[in-house]
Amino acid sequence: MSSECSWFVLLRRKKFPFDYEVPNAVTLAAIEEAESGKLKSYDSVDDFFKKMKL
């Protein structure tokens, strides 16, 4: 679907041309935790596997 067509649907129907869901409380908490910088990070996938002993 072209962007012009998408805008037409949005403006004419006053709704998005696709289904979406609002995140629940658990998902919102996970997003906030990830954005806070408190999660562990790894330099690479190999680094992750090494630290997880996989």
PDB file of N, H, CA, C and O in Angstrom:
ATOM      1  N   MET A   1       0.853  -1.164   0.000  1.00  0.00           N
ATOM      2  CA  MET A   1       0.000   0.000   0.000  1.00  0.00           C
ATOM      3  C   MET A   1       0.903   1.232   0.000  1.00  0.00           C
ATOM      4  O   MET A   1       1.830   1.335   0.804  1.00  0.00           O
ATOM      5  N   SER A   2       0.628   2.144  -0.893  1.00  0.00           N
ATOM      6  H   SER A   2      -0.125   2.061  -1.546  1.00  0.00           H
ATOM      7  CA  SER A   2       1.459   3.344  -0.968  1.00  0.00           C
ATOM      8  C   SER A   2       1.186   4.261   0.220  1.00  0.00           C
ATOM      9  O   SER A   2       0.158   4.148   0.888  1.00  0.00           O
ATOM     10  N   SER A   3       2.118   5.160   0.466  1.00  0.00           N
ATOM     11  H   SER A   3       2.953   5.251  -0.077  1.00  0.00           H
ATOM     12  CA  SER A   3       1.936   6.064   1.603  1.00  0.00           C
ATOM     13  C   SER A   3       0.765   7.011   1.380  1.00  0.00           C
ATOM     14  O   SER A   3       0.085   7.381   2.337  1.00  0.00           O
ATOM     15  N   GLU A   4       0.510   7.418   0.111  1.00  0.00           N
ATOM     16  H   GLU A   4       1.062   7.118  -0.667  1.00  0.00           H
ATOM     17  CA  GLU A   4      -0.637   8.287  -0.171  1.00  0.00           C
ATOM     18  C   GLU A   4      -1.941   7.572   0.142  1.00  0.00           C
ATOM     19  O   GLU A   4      -2.860   8.158   0.712  1.00  0.00           O
ATOM     20  N   CYS A   5      -2.012   6.325  -0.229  1.00  0.00           N
ATOM     21  H   CYS A   5      -1.264   5.849  -0.692  1.00  0.00           H
ATOM     22  CA  CYS A   5      -3.212   5.531   0.036  1.00  0.00           C
ATOM     23  C   CYS A   5      -3.411   5.366   1.538  1.00  0.00           C
ATOM     24  O   CYS A   5      -4.538   5.434   2.027  1.00  0.00           O
ATOM     25  N   SER A   6      -2.327   5.152   2.265  1.00  0.00           N
ATOM     26  H   SER A   6      -1.411   5.097   1.867  1.00  0.00           H
ATOM     27  CA  SER A   6      -2.412   5.003   3.715  1.00  0.00           C
ATOM     28  C   SER A   6      -2.933   6.277   4.360  1.00  0.00           C
ATOM     29  O   SER A   6      -3.773   6.216   5.258  1.00  0.00           O
ATOM     30  N   TRP A   7      -2.445   7.431   3.915  1.00  0.00           N
ATOM     31  H   TRP A   7      -1.762   7.481   3.186  1.00  0.00           H
ATOM     32  CA  TRP A   7      -2.925   8.701   4.454  1.00  0.00           C
ATOM     33  C   TRP A   7      -4.390   8.904   4.135  1.00  0.00           C
ATOM     34  O   TRP A   7      -5.147   9.417   4.960  1.00  0.00           O
ATOM     35  N   PHE A   8      -4.795   8.499   2.932  1.00  0.00           N
ATOM     36  H   PHE A   8      -4.180   8.082   2.262  1.00  0.00           H
ATOM     37  CA  PHE A   8      -6.200   8.631   2.541  1.00  0.00           C
ATOM     38  C   PHE A   8      -7.084   7.817   3.482  1.00  0.00           C
ATOM     39  O   PHE A   8      -8.106   8.310   3.959  1.00  0.00           O
ATOM     40  N   VAL A   9      -6.694   6.582   3.746  1.00  0.00           N
ATOM     41  H   VAL A   9      -5.863   6.182   3.359  1.00  0.00           H
ATOM     42  CA  VAL A   9      -7.462   5.722   4.656  1.00  0.00           C
ATOM     43  C   VAL A   9      -7.499   6.329   6.049  1.00  0.00           C
ATOM     44  O   VAL A   9      -8.550   6.359   6.689  1.00  0.00           O
ATOM     45  N   LEU A  10      -6.369   6.808   6.515  1.00  0.00           N
ATOM     46  H   LEU A  10      -5.515   6.784   5.995  1.00  0.00           H
ATOM     47  CA  LEU A  10      -6.287   7.400   7.847  1.00  0.00           C
ATOM     48  C   LEU A  10      -7.215   8.617   7.960  1.00  0.00           C
ATOM     49  O   LEU A  10      -7.970   8.737   8.925  1.00  0.00           O
ATOM     50  N   LEU A  11      -7.157   9.500   6.992  1.00  0.00           N
ATOM     51  H   LEU A  11      -6.544   9.403   6.208  1.00  0.00           H
ATOM     52  CA  LEU A  11      -7.950  10.726   7.057  1.00  0.00           C
ATOM     53  C   LEU A  11      -9.434  10.476   6.794  1.00  0.00           C
ATOM     54  O   LEU A  11     -10.293  11.039   7.472  1.00  0.00           O
ATOM     55  N   ARG A  12      -9.723   9.650   5.828  1.00  0.00           N
ATOM     56  H   ARG A  12      -9.025   9.193   5.276  1.00  0.00           H
ATOM     57  CA  ARG A  12     -11.127   9.413   5.467  1.00  0.00           C
ATOM     58  C   ARG A  12     -11.857   8.566   6.511  1.00  0.00           C
ATOM     59  O   ARG A  12     -12.970   8.893   6.923  1.00  0.00           O
ATOM     60  N   ARG A  13     -11.225   7.495   6.925  1.00  0.00           N
ATOM     61  H   ARG A  13     -10.320   7.229   6.590  1.00  0.00           H
ATOM     62  CA  ARG A  13     -11.875   6.570   7.870  1.00  0.00           C
ATOM     63  C   ARG A  13     -11.600   6.928   9.325  1.00  0.00           C
ATOM     64  O   ARG A  13     -12.243   6.400  10.232  1.00  0.00           O
ATOM     65  N   LYS A  14     -10.645   7.824   9.544  1.00  0.00           N
ATOM     66  H   LYS A  14     -10.122   8.253   8.808  1.00  0.00           H
ATOM     67  CA  LYS A  14     -10.235   8.220  10.896  1.00  0.00           C
ATOM     68  C   LYS A  14      -9.764   7.034  11.725  1.00  0.00           C
ATOM     69  O   LYS A  14     -10.059   6.925  12.916  1.00  0.00           O
ATOM     70  N   LYS A  15      -9.024   6.148  11.064  1.00  0.00           N
ATOM     71  H   LYS A  15      -8.785   6.236  10.097  1.00  0.00           H
ATOM     72  CA  LYS A  15      -8.414   5.008  11.732  1.00  0.00           C
ATOM     73  C   LYS A  15      -7.231   4.532  10.918  1.00  0.00           C
ATOM     74  O   LYS A  15      -7.128   4.818   9.725  1.00  0.00           O
ATOM     75  N   PHE A  16      -6.342   3.805  11.566  1.00  0.00           N
ATOM     76  H   PHE A  16      -6.425   3.572  12.535  1.00  0.00           H
ATOM     77  CA  PHE A  16      -5.179   3.279  10.879  1.00  0.00           C
ATOM     78  C   PHE A  16      -5.595   2.143   9.942  1.00  0.00           C
ATOM     79  O   PHE A  16      -6.556   1.428  10.226  1.00  0.00           O
ATOM     80  N   PRO A  17      -4.878   1.975   8.830  1.00  0.00           N
ATOM     81  CA  PRO A  17      -5.222   0.914   7.879  1.00  0.00           C
ATOM     82  C   PRO A  17      -4.654  -0.454   8.276  1.00  0.00           C
ATOM     83  O   PRO A  17      -4.457  -1.318   7.422  1.00  0.00           O
ATOM     84  N   PHE A  18      -4.395  -0.644   9.561  1.00  0.00           N
ATOM     85  H   PHE A  18      -4.555   0.058  10.255  1.00  0.00           H
ATOM     86  CA  PHE A  18      -3.891  -1.918  10.065  1.00  0.00           C
ATOM     87  C   PHE A  18      -4.329  -2.065  11.518  1.00  0.00           C
ATOM     88  O   PHE A  18      -4.654  -1.079  12.181  1.00  0.00           O
ATOM     89  N   ASP A  19      -4.335  -3.278  11.997  1.00  0.00           N
ATOM     90  H   ASP A  19      -4.072  -4.078  11.459  1.00  0.00           H
ATOM     91  CA  ASP A  19      -4.696  -3.537  13.389  1.00  0.00           C
ATOM     92  C   ASP A  19      -3.475  -3.309  14.284  1.00  0.00           C
ATOM     93  O   ASP A  19      -2.341  -3.552  13.873  1.00  0.00           O
ATOM     94  N   TYR A  20      -3.712  -2.854  15.472  1.00  0.00           N
ATOM     95  H   TYR A  20      -4.634  -2.657  15.806  1.00  0.00           H
ATOM     96  CA  TYR A  20      -2.641  -2.674  16.437  1.00  0.00           C
ATOM     97  C   TYR A  20      -3.217  -2.864  17.834  1.00  0.00           C
ATOM     98  O   TYR A  20      -4.426  -2.759  18.039  1.00  0.00           O
ATOM     99  N   GLU A  21      -2.350  -3.141  18.776  1.00  0.00           N
ATOM    100  H   GLU A  21      -1.368  -3.226  18.609  1.00  0.00           H
ATOM    101  CA  GLU A  21      -2.766  -3.305  20.163  1.00  0.00           C
ATOM    102  C   GLU A  21      -1.920  -2.417  21.053  1.00  0.00           C
ATOM    103  O   GLU A  21      -0.734  -2.215  20.793  1.00  0.00           O
ATOM    104  N   VAL A  22      -2.517  -1.896  22.084  1.00  0.00           N
ATOM    105  H   VAL A  22      -3.481  -2.060  22.295  1.00  0.00           H
ATOM    106  CA  VAL A  22      -1.791  -1.102  23.069  1.00  0.00           C
ATOM    107  C   VAL A  22      -1.050  -2.081  23.978  1.00  0.00           C
ATOM    108  O   VAL A  22      -1.644  -3.056  24.439  1.00  0.00           O
ATOM    109  N   PRO A  23       0.234  -1.841  24.244  1.00  0.00           N
ATOM    110  CA  PRO A  23       0.993  -2.751  25.105  1.00  0.00           C
ATOM    111  C   PRO A  23       0.377  -2.860  26.502  1.00  0.00           C
ATOM    112  O   PRO A  23      -0.115  -1.878  27.058  1.00  0.00           O
ATOM    113  N   ASN A  24       0.415  -4.076  27.055  1.00  0.00           N
ATOM    114  H   ASN A  24       0.814  -4.874  26.603  1.00  0.00           H
ATOM    115  CA  ASN A  24      -0.109  -4.268  28.410  1.00  0.00           C
ATOM    116  C   ASN A  24       0.942  -3.825  29.437  1.00  0.00           C
ATOM    117  O   ASN A  24       2.041  -3.411  29.069  1.00  0.00           O
ATOM    118  N   ALA A  25       0.599  -3.914  30.702  1.00  0.00           N
ATOM    119  H   ALA A  25      -0.294  -4.250  31.000  1.00  0.00           H
ATOM    120  CA  ALA A  25       1.473  -3.427  31.777  1.00  0.00           C
ATOM    121  C   ALA A  25       2.823  -4.152  31.806  1.00  0.00           C
ATOM    122  O   ALA A  25       3.852  -3.526  32.056  1.00  0.00           O
ATOM    123  N   VAL A  26       2.828  -5.454  31.556  1.00  0.00           N
ATOM    124  H   VAL A  26       1.992  -5.963  31.353  1.00  0.00           H
ATOM    125  CA  VAL A  26       4.081  -6.225  31.577  1.00  0.00           C
ATOM    126  C   VAL A  26       4.999  -5.764  30.451  1.00  0.00           C
ATOM    127  O   VAL A  26       6.200  -5.583  30.654  1.00  0.00           O
ATOM    128  N   THR A  27       4.426  -5.574  29.263  1.00  0.00           N
ATOM    129  H   THR A  27       3.451  -5.721  29.098  1.00  0.00           H
ATOM    130  CA  THR A  27       5.215  -5.122  28.121  1.00  0.00           C
ATOM    131  C   THR A  27       5.750  -3.713  28.362  1.00  0.00           C
ATOM    132  O   THR A  27       6.914  -3.434  28.071  1.00  0.00           O
ATOM    133  N   LEU A  28       4.914  -2.828  28.887  1.00  0.00           N
ATOM    134  H   LEU A  28       3.969  -3.055  29.123  1.00  0.00           H
ATOM    135  CA  LEU A  28       5.355  -1.462  29.175  1.00  0.00           C
ATOM    136  C   LEU A  28       6.488  -1.450  30.200  1.00  0.00           C
ATOM    137  O   LEU A  28       7.429  -0.667  30.070  1.00  0.00           O
ATOM    138  N   ALA A  29       6.407  -2.307  31.213  1.00  0.00           N
ATOM    139  H   ALA A  29       5.642  -2.943  31.318  1.00  0.00           H
ATOM    140  CA  ALA A  29       7.464  -2.395  32.220  1.00  0.00           C
ATOM    141  C   ALA A  29       8.771  -2.874  31.588  1.00  0.00           C
ATOM    142  O   ALA A  29       9.845  -2.371  31.919  1.00  0.00           O
ATOM    143  N   ALA A  30       8.679  -3.843  30.681  1.00  0.00           N
ATOM    144  H   ALA A  30       7.807  -4.251  30.412  1.00  0.00           H
ATOM    145  CA  ALA A  30       9.870  -4.357  30.003  1.00  0.00           C
ATOM    146  C   ALA A  30      10.500  -3.277  29.119  1.00  0.00           C
ATOM    147  O   ALA A  30      11.723  -3.153  29.065  1.00  0.00           O
ATOM    148  N   ILE A  31       9.670  -2.505  28.434  1.00  0.00           N
ATOM    149  H   ILE A  31       8.677  -2.606  28.478  1.00  0.00           H
ATOM    150  CA  ILE A  31      10.175  -1.416  27.599  1.00  0.00           C
ATOM    151  C   ILE A  31      10.884  -0.381  28.464  1.00  0.00           C
ATOM    152  O   ILE A  31      11.978   0.071  28.124  1.00  0.00           O
ATOM    153  N   GLU A  32      10.270  -0.008  29.573  1.00  0.00           N
ATOM    154  H   GLU A  32       9.382  -0.375  29.850  1.00  0.00           H
ATOM    155  CA  GLU A  32      10.880   0.972  30.478  1.00  0.00           C
ATOM    156  C   GLU A  32      12.214   0.475  31.027  1.00  0.00           C
ATOM    157  O   GLU A  32      13.176   1.238  31.121  1.00  0.00           O
ATOM    158  N   GLU A  33      12.266  -0.802  31.387  1.00  0.00           N
ATOM    159  H   GLU A  33      11.485  -1.421  31.311  1.00  0.00           H
ATOM    160  CA  GLU A  33      13.511  -1.375  31.905  1.00  0.00           C
ATOM    161  C   GLU A  33      14.601  -1.346  30.837  1.00  0.00           C
ATOM    162  O   GLU A  33      15.752  -1.016  31.123  1.00  0.00           O
ATOM    163  N   ALA A  34      14.237  -1.689  29.630  1.00  0.00           N
ATOM    164  H   ALA A  34      13.302  -1.957  29.398  1.00  0.00           H
ATOM    165  CA  ALA A  34      15.214  -1.690  28.535  1.00  0.00           C
ATOM    166  C   ALA A  34      15.721  -0.282  28.243  1.00  0.00           C
ATOM    167  O   ALA A  34      16.911  -0.088  27.993  1.00  0.00           O
ATOM    168  N   GLU A  35      14.832   0.689  28.272  1.00  0.00           N
ATOM    169  H   GLU A  35      13.866   0.532  28.475  1.00  0.00           H
ATOM    170  CA  GLU A  35      15.222   2.064  27.979  1.00  0.00           C
ATOM    171  C   GLU A  35      15.991   2.719  29.125  1.00  0.00           C
ATOM    172  O   GLU A  35      16.675   3.720  28.915  1.00  0.00           O
ATOM    173  N   SER A  36      15.885   2.170  30.323  1.00  0.00           N
ATOM    174  H   SER A  36      15.329   1.357  30.493  1.00  0.00           H
ATOM    175  CA  SER A  36      16.553   2.771  31.486  1.00  0.00           C
ATOM    176  C   SER A  36      18.060   2.532  31.477  1.00  0.00           C
ATOM    177  O   SER A  36      18.805   3.228  32.167  1.00  0.00           O
ATOM    178  N   GLY A  37      18.502   1.565  30.709  1.00  0.00           N
ATOM    179  H   GLY A  37      17.896   1.000  30.149  1.00  0.00           H
ATOM    180  CA  GLY A  37      19.925   1.243  30.666  1.00  0.00           C
ATOM    181  C   GLY A  37      20.358   0.269  31.743  1.00  0.00           C
ATOM    182  O   GLY A  37      21.554   0.035  31.912  1.00  0.00           O
ATOM    183  N   LYS A  38      19.413  -0.305  32.479  1.00  0.00           N
ATOM    184  H   LYS A  38      18.441  -0.114  32.342  1.00  0.00           H
ATOM    185  CA  LYS A  38      19.748  -1.222  33.568  1.00  0.00           C
ATOM    186  C   LYS A  38      19.989  -2.657  33.100  1.00  0.00           C
ATOM    187  O   LYS A  38      20.469  -3.483  33.877  1.00  0.00           O
ATOM    188  N   LEU A  39      19.669  -2.964  31.860  1.00  0.00           N
ATOM    189  H   LEU A  39      19.279  -2.293  31.228  1.00  0.00           H
ATOM    190  CA  LEU A  39      19.862  -4.320  31.361  1.00  0.00           C
ATOM    191  C   LEU A  39      21.322  -4.544  30.977  1.00  0.00           C
ATOM    192  O   LEU A  39      22.030  -3.608  30.604  1.00  0.00           O
ATOM    193  N   LYS A  40      21.759  -5.795  31.072  1.00  0.00           N
ATOM    194  H   LYS A  40      21.184  -6.556  31.375  1.00  0.00           H
ATOM    195  CA  LYS A  40      23.113  -6.127  30.650  1.00  0.00           C
ATOM    196  C   LYS A  40      23.190  -6.003  29.137  1.00  0.00           C
ATOM    197  O   LYS A  40      22.222  -6.267  28.423  1.00  0.00           O
ATOM    198  N   SER A  41      24.348  -5.600  28.672  1.00  0.00           N
ATOM    199  H   SER A  41      25.133  -5.386  29.252  1.00  0.00           H
ATOM    200  CA  SER A  41      24.580  -5.567  27.234  1.00  0.00           C
ATOM    201  C   SER A  41      25.854  -6.344  26.925  1.00  0.00           C
ATOM    202  O   SER A  41      26.692  -6.564  27.799  1.00  0.00           O
ATOM    203  N   TYR A  42      25.979  -6.744  25.696  1.00  0.00           N
ATOM    204  H   TYR A  42      25.298  -6.565  24.986  1.00  0.00           H
ATOM    205  CA  TYR A  42      27.107  -7.549  25.263  1.00  0.00           C
ATOM    206  C   TYR A  42      27.691  -6.935  24.006  1.00  0.00           C
ATOM    207  O   TYR A  42      26.984  -6.294  23.229  1.00  0.00           O
ATOM    208  N   ASP A  43      28.981  -7.134  23.812  1.00  0.00           N
ATOM    209  H   ASP A  43      29.555  -7.655  24.444  1.00  0.00           H
ATOM    210  CA  ASP A  43      29.662  -6.561  22.655  1.00  0.00           C
ATOM    211  C   ASP A  43      29.315  -7.277  21.359  1.00  0.00           C
ATOM    212  O   ASP A  43      29.386  -6.691  20.279  1.00  0.00           O
ATOM    213  N   SER A  44      28.940  -8.542  21.470  1.00  0.00           N
ATOM    214  H   SER A  44      28.882  -9.018  22.348  1.00  0.00           H
ATOM    215  CA  SER A  44      28.620  -9.327  20.282  1.00  0.00           C
ATOM    216  C   SER A  44      27.814 -10.550  20.699  1.00  0.00           C
ATOM    217  O   SER A  44      27.664 -10.831  21.888  1.00  0.00           O
ATOM    218  N   VAL A  45      27.309 -11.258  19.732  1.00  0.00           N
ATOM    219  H   VAL A  45      27.430 -11.030  18.766  1.00  0.00           H
ATOM    220  CA  VAL A  45      26.591 -12.494  20.016  1.00  0.00           C
ATOM    221  C   VAL A  45      27.551 -13.512  20.612  1.00  0.00           C
ATOM    222  O   VAL A  45      27.204 -14.243  21.540  1.00  0.00           O
ATOM    223  N   ASP A  46      28.748 -13.549  20.075  1.00  0.00           N
ATOM    224  H   ASP A  46      29.031 -12.956  19.321  1.00  0.00           H
ATOM    225  CA  ASP A  46      29.758 -14.472  20.617  1.00  0.00           C
ATOM    226  C   ASP A  46      30.047 -14.174  22.085  1.00  0.00           C
ATOM    227  O   ASP A  46      30.185 -15.090  22.897  1.00  0.00           O
ATOM    228  N   ASP A  47      30.137 -12.894  22.419  1.00  0.00           N
ATOM    229  H   ASP A  47      30.025 -12.151  21.760  1.00  0.00           H
ATOM    230  CA  ASP A  47      30.357 -12.484  23.808  1.00  0.00           C
ATOM    231  C   ASP A  47      29.195 -12.945  24.690  1.00  0.00           C
ATOM    232  O   ASP A  47      29.405 -13.436  25.799  1.00  0.00           O
ATOM    233  N   PHE A  48      27.981 -12.784  24.192  1.00  0.00           N
ATOM    234  H   PHE A  48      27.811 -12.385  23.291  1.00  0.00           H
ATOM    235  CA  PHE A  48      26.799 -13.237  24.926  1.00  0.00           C
ATOM    236  C   PHE A  48      26.860 -14.734  25.192  1.00  0.00           C
ATOM    237  O   PHE A  48      26.668 -15.177  26.324  1.00  0.00           O
ATOM    238  N   PHE A  49      27.131 -15.519  24.140  1.00  0.00           N
ATOM    239  H   PHE A  49      27.287 -15.159  23.221  1.00  0.00           H
ATOM    240  CA  PHE A  49      27.192 -16.974  24.289  1.00  0.00           C
ATOM    241  C   PHE A  49      28.289 -17.394  25.267  1.00  0.00           C
ATOM    242  O   PHE A  49      28.109 -18.317  26.061  1.00  0.00           O
ATOM    243  N   LYS A  50      29.424 -16.703  25.195  1.00  0.00           N
ATOM    244  H   LYS A  50      29.570 -15.953  24.549  1.00  0.00           H
ATOM    245  CA  LYS A  50      30.532 -17.028  26.084  1.00  0.00           C
ATOM    246  C   LYS A  50      30.136 -16.768  27.544  1.00  0.00           C
ATOM    247  O   LYS A  50      30.387 -17.607  28.409  1.00  0.00           O
ATOM    248  N   LYS A  51      29.526 -15.624  27.819  1.00  0.00           N
ATOM    249  H   LYS A  51      29.322 -14.942  27.116  1.00  0.00           H
ATOM    250  CA  LYS A  51      29.149 -15.286  29.187  1.00  0.00           C
ATOM    251  C   LYS A  51      27.996 -16.149  29.697  1.00  0.00           C
ATOM    252  O   LYS A  51      27.866 -16.357  30.903  1.00  0.00           O
ATOM    253  N   MET A  52      27.166 -16.646  28.797  1.00  0.00           N
ATOM    254  H   MET A  52      27.271 -16.477  27.817  1.00  0.00           H
ATOM    255  CA  MET A  52      26.055 -17.526  29.182  1.00  0.00           C
ATOM    256  C   MET A  52      26.495 -18.992  29.212  1.00  0.00           C
ATOM    257  O   MET A  52      25.720 -19.887  29.551  1.00  0.00           O
ATOM    258  N   LYS A  53      27.761 -19.210  28.848  1.00  0.00           N
ATOM    259  H   LYS A  53      28.391 -18.483  28.572  1.00  0.00           H
ATOM    260  CA  LYS A  53      28.335 -20.564  28.805  1.00  0.00           C
ATOM    261  C   LYS A  53      27.531 -21.486  27.889  1.00  0.00           C
ATOM    262  O   LYS A  53      27.197 -22.619  28.237  1.00  0.00           O
ATOM    263  N   LEU A  54      27.241 -20.959  26.721  1.00  0.00           N
ATOM    264  H   LEU A  54      27.512 -20.039  26.438  1.00  0.00           H
ATOM    265  CA  LEU A  54      26.508 -21.752  25.713  1.00  0.00           C
ATOM    266  C   LEU A  54      27.415 -22.158  24.586  1.00  0.00           C
ATOM    267  O   LEU A  54      26.977 -22.827  23.650  1.00  0.00           O
TER     268      LEU A  54
END
